[in-house]
Amino acid sequence: MQPFPWWTDEQKAFAEEVRAFVKEVAPIDARTRWTREFPWEIYEKIGEKGYVGAAIPKEYGGLGLGATGACILAEEIHSVMPGIGRIVVGNMNGGLRQIIEAGTEEQKKRFLPQIASGEIGAVVITEMTAGTDAAGVALTAKRVGDKYILQGKKRFIVGAGVAERYFVYARTNDDPEAFKKRKHLSAFVVKKGTPGLTCEKLNEILAFENVQNGSLDFEQVEVPVTDRIGEEGEGWAIMMAGLNFERTVISAGTIGWQRLMLNNAVPYAQRRVQFGKATIDIPANQDKIADLVIRLKVSRVAVYYTAWLWDREEDVTIEASAVKAYGAEITLESAKQATQIMGGDGVNRFYPVQNIYEVAKTEHVAGGTVEACRLTIFRSTLKLMKEDIQMIRRVIDPELGVPVPAYGPVEKKLPVSEENVLAVLAEDYRINPGLHMTMEDLQQYLDGDNAALEKAIVGLEEKGLVMVLRNKKGIQLAKATYDGLNKAYPKEYYRWFPTWATEDRIF
């Protein structure tokens, strides 16, 4: 895959170096997927190279390649090895971004060089009652002097048992008000070997042949205050920042999987003979291959654009969730098509497409479900894209009598009164007969504060001239009733027919 024009020379060189490296260790990955062994040798070599420090600033022992570097690493690893990149991605996200953004200078100097040297880490969120509902964390952290006592269980932890560092989210406040304000969680770094921390179970996860996943038990685990990341109660904000980074890097991994599928399906079809010809000459297979390429090209641009935004320190809440959900879904769809191209060999473990087919489904869950990503996108869109998504103001064309766009401010506003509010609502009926008006819509045409406008609307409502929809903040939407329309203008004011309508067609 070609580097993007905005990559630095260091990032381009990094991509070439990692691409060569993963080919060297690929046989080890293949063997351990058959033997179900954890590939320690690969992680040791990655640590020696310092690759997991791609996104860590140089002053803390990293490579200083930013989110772009982290995505390059994830893409290249997954382009050759289907599964082990999960641990690398988990390592990079096992407190990496959280420490960079919320850690003290002392914590950065203490933890980041360890991560850069290849120390395996894990993000610890999911519980019996918390997963997609990440705010529902029940594991408690009670402060006693200069330490916290952690008590509870965690599950579905990638790297459980093999990780040296666990980035743990725990509940530090049971006050319902704190929960409403998302001030009930705190974040901690807990090291392997801490008394009371044990691996309770190892899970048999779809496609995790050589990747460890399991449950953890925290029994009176003591963690010093100096290992709390951020202030007490800031855990939710820290978690969200970490998830945005994790989702971005996960999506880079799906690019690698798409490349790996293309590198199997196309050469396979060039060599497989059916009906007296190579199966790549079958039009149905050509369509499928085109789809594989389309998804790869589009998703790769989207992922590295998101990484570029990360490196510019811009808000990527929408983009990170978008590329994660999109990457998970298109990778599974591409896996279906690659499998179909390869037929029986597509579901045969002797080829990696079978593994990707399985692991792509787990990506619908890991790092936040695709449904959670969509909810994040929806909520963030209403907030972050408010200025970009506006109802286009329309007016009635005086000659045609139909609605046309009208950009720019209203030239002459009317003073707020019941009569003028009703007139504006009636005019909007001509333009948007099936829609209510927001308070902001009305304020475009009326000169007065919000309190005066609400008073006028309530007065009209009491007279039965306006219907009102309210939310917790007050009046949300308003629309003239049948009586209100008749009060504002005579019936003829609302009538309109196309030029082709003759007398015998109307009454």
Summary of the structure (lengths in Angstrom):
residues: 507
radius of gyration: 29.1
end to end distance: 67.3
largest distance: 89.9
contacts: 1695
relative contact order: 0.08
helix: 52%
strand: 17%
